[in-house]
Each structure stands twice: as structure tokens, then as C-alpha cells.
């Protein structure tokens, strides 16, 4: 069996990190791992380093902080879900201002995402919603909110339902010439501000 096969990878990883930190003057970081001043002196000796790195015995232990790990994974999942929602909204015609208001994206970031997604930039103002379109939208919103109850104070949840309305239009379930996403968003939020929605 070769020497490298006998080495424990965790020992090697720790020694590499220690040497990196010592070279960069980060001795406090090394000591925070559990080493003391006497250990630091020994770690400057090439023979000691070689013995530690090539030891078959695992001389370091790893503990897992379950709470922190779960928070990181959960945050990652939320970030992925938000990215999917942003891309979905842009594909359905969300404006840069809407993306800024809800997700804090700058106009430059929105332009870059549109470019990556192959979405042409919208020039000019969005057409105003007509009275008939608003009446139709009111009926469709009422039907949708019954099967998908949400809090009107949750802007992201409201956007999700607005996107469902737009997707209905594009699939032929709603009127094909229905208003664009940004116009529907503005109309629904106007209803919320007026207290028309309960």
C-alpha cells in the first residue's frame, strides 16, 4: 500500500489549512481550532508537520453544528426558490421597477438576467388596463384566491398569484389579450391599498 493511501485525508486537510494560516499570520485562527502556543512552535518544524500529515491515526475530530448546517441549507433552498421566481416573473414580463421593489434588484441586474434568459428589453410604457379588463381580472382573481388563500400583506405571495393569472392567459384559460403582468400587479395592489380585497 502506498504512503498516500495510508494518510488520513482529514489530517492532510487540517495541516494544509494550518500552514496556510500560519504563513498569512493568522495564528489566532489556528489557536481557535484548539492548538496552543507550544503546538504552534512544533508546527514550524518540518518533521512534525510530516508526521502529522502522514499519520494513519486521525488526530483531529470534527463536530457538526446541526442548527447552523440546517440554516445554511434552508437559506440555500430559499435563495434557489427566489431565483426561480425572479426568472419566472421576468419571462412573464415583470418590469425592472417591480423586480427592484420586491427583490432589490438593480436595473443593471435585471438587464443582465433578461439577457441570460434571452428576453428582449421592453421599451416604452406598459399599456394601461381597460375597465373591461379590470372587471375580468376581478372575477379571475376572486376565483384564484379561493383556491389559493394568501395574506395580501405578503407581496411575494401576491406576485405568485399574479403570475398564475398571466400564465392562465398565455395557456388560453384566460383571455389571450389580457393585460401584462406589470399592469395586473399594479391593479391588484391598487385593490389592496383601497381595501377592496378581504
HELIX and SHEET records of a PDB file:
HELIX    1   1 UNK A    3  UNK A    6  1                                   4    
HELIX    2   2 UNK A    9  UNK A   23  1                                  15    
HELIX    3   3 UNK A   27  UNK A   32  1                                   6    
HELIX    4   4 UNK A   37  UNK A   42  1                                   6    
HELIX    5   5 UNK A   46  UNK A   54  1                                   9    
HELIX    6   6 UNK A   66  UNK A   91  1                                  26    
HELIX    7   7 UNK A   96  UNK A  103  1                                   8    
HELIX    8   8 UNK A  107  UNK A  117  1                                  11    
HELIX    9   9 UNK A  131  UNK A  147  1                                  17    
HELIX   10  10 UNK A  155  UNK A  171  1                                  17    
HELIX   11  11 UNK A  181  UNK A  194  1                                  14    
END                                                                             
